[in-house]
Amino acid sequence: MPITIHQDDTIIASTFVVEEHIFINCKLKNCRLYYSGGPFEWQNTSFENCQWGFRGPAKDTIQVLVTLGLLKPGQVPPQNIAGASSKVN
C-alpha cells in the first residue's frame, strides 16, 4: 500500500485511512480518520474537530475495552488531540 507524506500542511475536511499517511508538523481540521490497527506515524501533528472510525483489529480492541469496562459504550477518543506525536516502526 502506498504511503503519502504530509509535511507542514493544514488539511481541512478530508478523509484518511491512518495507515496510508504520515503526518509531520500538520494540523488536521474537520477531517475523518479511519484506523484499522496497523502501524502509523504522526510527528507534531494536531487534530481539531476530527471524527474517528475504527475498523478490523482496532474496532475489535475498542469492543474488548468496552466489554472490560475500560471504555463506556459509545465513548470515543478525544476529538481535539493537540500536539499529538507518535512514531511507530
Secondary structure, 3 states (H helix, E strand, C coil): CCCEEEECCEEECCEEEHHHEEEECCEEECCEEEECCCCCEEEEEEEECCEEEECHHHHHHHHHHHHCCCCCCCCCCCCCEEEEEEECC
